[in-house]
Amino acid sequence: MLPFSRVTIIGLGLIGSSLAHAIRAYLPTVRVTGHDANPEVREIARRIDLCDDITDTAGASVIDADLVVLCVPPGAMAAAASAIKDDLPREAILSEVASCQASIIAAIREILPDVQMVPAHPVAGTENSGPEAGFATLFHNRWCILTPPEGTDPVAIARVEDLWKRLGANIEIMDPAHHDLVLAVTSHLPHIIAYTIVGTASDLEHVTASEVIKFSAGGFRDFTRIAASDPTMWRDVFLANKDAVLEMLQRFTEDLTQLQRAIRWGDGDKLFDHFSKTRAVRRSIIEQGQDDAAPDFGRHHE
C-alpha cells in the first residue's frame, strides 16, 4: 500500500486539528499542511505548532499534496473546493469529513468533476470546537465511514482506509445516501432533540426562577452537552441532510405520540416494554466498545 506523504487539512476546528495531531503522532513521516479561512484560527494553529506548515491561502496549502481533507462545515464545502480548484494536483485524492454526504459530494463534483474523491466521516467528536480542542486519540476505536462515489478507484479507497486505520479508527464503507439516513437516526435526530429540549428549558427558566439550571439532573446535563455543539456546523448539517432528517423527525413524532397515549391511558405495560427495548440498545453500544458502563456515565465525583 502506497502511503501518503503530504497531507493537507483545510479547516482546523475539532476534527481538523485532531486529524493533524493524530497524523503527526502516529504517522511522523507524513508532512501536514494546514489552512483555515479564519486568520485568527491560523494564528492559533501556528502558536500551538499544530501542523508542519500553515498557509494563508487554501490554494497554497494543496500545491504539493497527495491527500487533501476538507474539514469545514457542510455549508462551506463548496467554497473550499472552489478555493483549491486551480492548485489541486491532478493525482491528489480529495476527502472530506461531513456527517452528511450525498449533497456534499454532489456540490464538490460540480466544481471538481474529475477529482478522485474518497469522503471519510469519522463518527467521533466532543462538544468543544476550535483548533485547541483537538487531540490525537479522538478517533481511537471510533467508526470512520467511507462513502466513495460510484466509480472511485479502489486503490484510492484502500489508501484512505489505510490512513484512518493507522489513526486508530474502525472502517465501514457505505453508499452516501444510506450513510445520510443512518446518521440522521444516530446523530442528527439526537442533536435536534437536544437543541429543542434545552431551548424549551431556557424559555421556561423565568417561570421556574432559574431552578431548571440549579436542579439540572443527569439527563438534562447530557442534553446540554450535546446542545453545546458548534452551531454553524449543525445548522449546515440539518440543511444539507434535510430529507433524511425530516423523515426521521416524522418517525420520532409518531413514536412520541404513542408514548403520550400510553401515559395518558395509564398503559404501564407498553411503557415498560418500550423502556426495556431501549435499555437493551444501550447495553449493545457498551458491548461494542462505543461507550463504557462507568457509574454515572463516567462523571468524576469528589
C-alpha positions as CSV (number, residue, x, y, z in Angstrom):
1,M,0.0,0.0,0.0
2,L,1.4,3.4,-1.1
3,P,1.2,5.6,2.0
4,F,0.5,9.3,1.8
5,S,3.5,11.6,2.3
6,R,1.9,15.1,2.1
7,V,-1.5,15.7,3.7
8,T,-3.3,19.0,3.6
9,I,-6.1,19.7,6.1
10,I,-8.4,22.6,5.3
11,G,-10.5,23.7,8.3
12,L,-8.7,23.5,11.7
13,G,-11.6,23.0,14.1
14,L,-12.1,20.0,16.3
15,I,-11.9,17.3,13.6
16,G,-9.3,19.1,11.5
17,S,-7.0,19.8,14.5
18,S,-7.5,16.2,15.8
19,L,-6.6,14.8,12.4
20,A,-3.4,16.9,12.4
21,H,-2.5,15.8,15.9
22,A,-3.2,12.1,15.0
23,I,-1.1,12.2,11.8
24,R,1.8,13.8,13.5
25,A,1.6,11.4,16.4
26,Y,1.1,8.1,14.5
27,L,2.5,8.9,11.1
28,P,5.5,11.1,11.8
29,T,7.0,10.8,8.3
30,V,3.9,12.5,6.8
31,R,4.2,16.2,6.2
32,V,1.0,18.0,7.4
33,T,0.0,21.4,5.9
34,G,-3.0,23.2,7.3
35,H,-5.2,26.1,6.3
36,D,-8.2,27.8,7.8
37,A,-10.2,30.7,6.3
38,N,-10.2,32.5,9.6
39,P,-6.9,34.3,10.2
40,E,-7.3,34.1,14.0
41,V,-7.6,30.3,13.7
42,R,-4.4,30.2,11.6
43,E,-2.6,32.3,14.2
44,I,-3.6,29.9,17.0
45,A,-2.6,26.9,14.9
46,R,0.9,28.4,14.4
47,R,1.2,29.2,18.1
48,I,0.4,25.6,19.1
49,D,2.5,24.1,16.3
50,L,-0.5,22.2,15.0
51,C,1.0,21.5,11.6
52,D,4.3,21.4,9.8
53,D,3.2,24.4,7.8
54,I,0.2,26.8,8.0
55,T,-0.6,28.7,4.8
56,D,-2.6,31.9,4.4
57,T,-4.4,30.7,1.3
58,A,-6.2,27.4,0.5
59,G,-4.5,27.2,-2.9
60,A,-1.0,27.4,-1.4
61,S,-1.8,24.6,1.0
62,V,-2.6,22.0,-1.7
63,I,0.1,22.6,-4.3
64,D,2.2,19.5,-3.5
65,A,-0.4,17.5,-1.5
66,D,-1.3,13.9,-2.3
67,L,-4.3,13.9,0.0
68,V,-6.5,16.9,0.8
69,V,-9.0,16.6,3.6
70,L,-11.8,19.3,3.8
71,C,-12.8,19.6,7.5
72,V,-15.0,22.7,7.1
73,P,-18.8,22.9,8.0
74,P,-21.0,21.4,5.3
75,G,-22.2,24.8,4.1
76,A,-18.5,25.8,3.4
77,M,-17.6,22.7,1.5
78,A,-18.3,24.1,-2.0
79,A,-16.4,27.3,-1.2
80,A,-13.4,25.3,0.0
81,A,-13.5,23.2,-3.2
82,S,-13.6,26.3,-5.3
83,A,-10.6,27.8,-3.4
84,I,-8.4,24.9,-4.3
85,K,-9.7,24.2,-7.8
86,D,-6.8,25.8,-9.6
87,D,-4.0,24.4,-7.5
88,L,-5.1,20.9,-6.6
89,P,-2.6,18.4,-8.2
90,R,-4.2,16.1,-10.8
91,E,-3.1,12.9,-8.9
92,A,-4.2,14.1,-5.4
93,I,-7.1,12.4,-3.6
94,L,-9.7,14.7,-2.1
95,S,-11.5,13.7,1.1
96,E,-14.0,15.4,3.4
97,V,-15.4,14.6,6.8
98,A,-19.0,15.8,6.7
99,S,-21.7,13.9,8.6
100,C,-24.0,14.3,5.6
101,Q,-22.6,13.0,2.3
102,A,-24.9,12.9,-0.7
103,S,-25.4,16.6,-1.1
104,I,-21.8,17.4,-0.3
105,I,-20.4,15.0,-2.8
106,A,-22.7,16.4,-5.5
107,A,-21.7,20.0,-4.7
108,I,-18.0,19.2,-4.8
109,R,-18.4,17.2,-8.0
110,E,-19.9,20.2,-9.8
111,I,-16.7,22.2,-9.0
112,L,-14.2,19.4,-9.3
113,P,-15.8,16.9,-11.7
114,D,-12.6,14.9,-12.4
115,V,-11.2,14.7,-8.8
116,Q,-10.6,11.3,-7.2
117,M,-12.8,11.6,-4.2
118,V,-13.0,9.4,-1.1
119,P,-15.1,11.0,1.7
120,A,-14.4,9.7,5.2
121,H,-16.7,10.7,8.0
122,P,-15.2,9.9,11.5
123,V,-18.1,9.3,13.9
124,A,-16.3,11.0,16.7
125,G,-16.3,14.4,18.4
126,T,-16.9,16.4,21.6
127,E,-19.0,19.5,22.3
128,N,-15.9,21.6,22.0
129,S,-14.7,23.3,18.9
130,G,-11.7,25.2,17.6
131,P,-8.0,24.4,16.9
132,E,-7.2,24.0,20.6
133,A,-10.0,21.4,21.1
134,G,-8.3,18.7,19.0
135,F,-6.4,15.7,20.4
136,A,-4.6,12.8,18.7
137,T,-6.7,9.9,20.3
138,L,-10.1,11.3,19.2
139,F,-10.5,8.6,16.6
140,H,-9.3,5.6,18.6
141,N,-11.8,2.7,18.3
142,R,-14.4,5.0,16.7
143,W,-16.0,4.3,13.4
144,C,-14.9,6.1,10.3
145,I,-17.4,5.7,7.4
146,L,-16.0,5.9,3.9
147,T,-18.6,7.0,1.3
148,P,-16.8,6.8,-2.1
149,P,-18.9,7.8,-5.1
150,E,-19.6,5.1,-7.7
151,G,-16.6,4.6,-10.0
152,T,-14.0,5.6,-7.4
153,D,-10.6,3.9,-7.9
154,P,-10.3,1.0,-5.5
155,V,-6.7,1.9,-4.8
156,A,-7.7,5.4,-3.7
157,I,-10.3,3.9,-1.3
158,A,-7.7,1.5,0.1
159,R,-5.2,4.3,0.7
160,V,-7.7,6.4,2.6
161,E,-8.9,3.4,4.6
162,D,-5.3,2.5,5.5
163,L,-4.7,6.1,6.8
164,W,-7.7,6.1,9.1
165,K,-6.8,2.6,10.4
166,R,-3.4,3.8,11.3
167,L,-5.0,6.6,13.3
168,G,-6.9,4.0,15.3
169,A,-10.3,4.1,13.6
170,N,-12.6,1.2,12.6
171,I,-13.7,1.3,9.0
172,E,-17.1,0.9,7.3
173,I,-17.9,1.6,3.7
174,M,-21.4,2.8,2.8
175,D,-23.3,4.3,-0.1
176,P,-23.6,8.1,0.5
177,A,-27.4,8.2,0.7
178,H,-27.5,5.2,3.1
179,H,-24.9,6.9,5.3
180,D,-27.1,10.0,5.5
181,L,-30.1,8.0,6.6
182,V,-28.1,6.2,9.3
183,L,-26.6,9.4,10.6
184,A,-30.0,11.1,10.6
185,V,-31.0,8.4,13.2
186,T,-27.9,8.1,15.3
187,S,-26.6,11.7,15.3
188,H,-28.7,14.3,13.6
189,L,-32.1,13.5,15.3
190,P,-30.5,13.3,18.8
191,H,-28.9,16.7,18.3
192,I,-32.1,18.4,17.1
193,I,-33.9,16.9,20.1
194,A,-31.2,18.2,22.5
195,Y,-31.3,21.6,21.0
196,T,-35.1,21.6,21.4
197,I,-35.2,20.4,25.0
198,V,-32.5,22.8,26.1
199,G,-34.3,25.7,24.3
200,T,-37.6,24.8,25.9
201,A,-36.0,24.7,29.3
202,S,-34.4,28.1,28.6
203,D,-37.8,29.6,27.7
204,L,-39.3,28.2,30.9
205,E,-36.5,29.5,33.1
206,H,-38.3,32.7,34.1
207,V,-41.2,30.6,35.3
208,T,-39.1,28.3,37.4
209,A,-36.9,31.1,38.9
210,S,-33.7,29.5,37.4
211,E,-34.5,26.1,39.0
212,V,-34.1,24.4,35.6
213,I,-30.4,25.3,35.8
214,K,-30.0,24.9,39.5
215,F,-31.5,21.5,39.8
216,S,-30.4,20.0,36.4
217,A,-30.4,16.2,36.7
218,G,-28.1,13.9,34.8
219,G,-30.4,13.6,31.8
220,F,-30.7,17.3,31.2
221,R,-27.0,17.8,31.7
222,D,-26.3,15.3,29.0
223,F,-28.7,17.1,26.7
224,T,-26.9,20.4,27.4
225,R,-23.6,18.8,26.4
226,I,-25.0,17.8,23.0
227,A,-26.7,21.2,22.6
228,A,-23.3,22.9,23.2
229,S,-22.0,21.6,19.8
230,D,-20.9,24.1,17.2
231,P,-24.0,25.9,15.9
232,T,-22.5,26.7,12.5
233,M,-21.8,23.1,11.7
234,W,-25.1,21.8,12.9
235,R,-27.1,24.5,11.1
236,D,-25.4,23.3,7.9
237,V,-25.9,19.6,8.7
238,F,-29.7,19.9,9.1
239,L,-30.0,21.9,5.9
240,A,-27.7,19.6,3.9
241,N,-29.4,16.4,5.1
242,K,-32.9,17.8,5.4
243,D,-34.7,15.0,3.6
244,A,-33.4,12.2,5.9
245,V,-33.7,14.4,9.0
246,L,-37.3,15.3,8.2
247,E,-38.1,11.6,7.6
248,M,-36.6,10.6,11.0
249,L,-38.4,13.5,12.7
250,Q,-41.7,12.3,11.4
251,R,-41.0,8.7,12.7
252,F,-39.9,10.2,16.0
253,T,-43.1,12.3,16.2
254,E,-45.2,9.2,15.6
255,D,-43.4,7.2,18.2
256,L,-43.7,10.0,20.7
257,T,-47.4,10.2,20.1
258,Q,-47.7,6.5,21.0
259,L,-45.9,7.1,24.3
260,Q,-48.0,10.1,25.0
261,R,-51.1,8.0,24.6
262,A,-49.7,5.3,26.8
263,I,-49.1,7.8,29.6
264,R,-52.5,9.4,29.2
265,W,-54.3,6.0,29.5
266,G,-52.0,4.6,32.2
267,D,-50.7,1.8,29.9
268,G,-47.8,0.8,32.1
269,D,-47.1,-2.4,30.2
270,K,-46.5,-0.5,27.0
271,L,-44.1,1.9,28.7
272,F,-42.2,-0.9,30.4
273,D,-41.8,-2.8,27.2
274,H,-40.6,0.3,25.3
275,F,-38.1,1.2,28.1
276,S,-36.8,-2.4,28.2
277,K,-36.1,-2.3,24.5
278,T,-34.3,1.0,24.6
279,R,-32.2,-0.2,27.6
280,A,-31.1,-3.2,25.5
281,V,-29.8,-0.8,22.8
282,R,-27.7,1.0,25.4
283,R,-26.2,-2.3,26.5
284,S,-25.4,-3.2,22.9
285,I,-23.5,0.1,22.5
286,I,-21.4,-0.7,25.6
287,E,-20.7,-4.3,24.4
288,Q,-19.4,-3.0,21.1
289,G,-17.0,-0.7,22.8
290,Q,-18.6,2.6,21.7
291,D,-19.1,3.7,25.3
292,D,-18.4,2.4,28.8
293,A,-20.6,1.3,31.7
294,A,-18.8,3.6,34.3
295,P,-21.2,4.7,37.0
296,D,-23.0,8.0,36.4
297,F,-21.8,8.0,32.7
298,G,-18.2,8.3,33.8
299,R,-18.6,11.5,35.8
300,H,-16.0,12.1,38.4
301,H,-17.1,12.9,41.9
302,E,-15.2,14.1,45.0
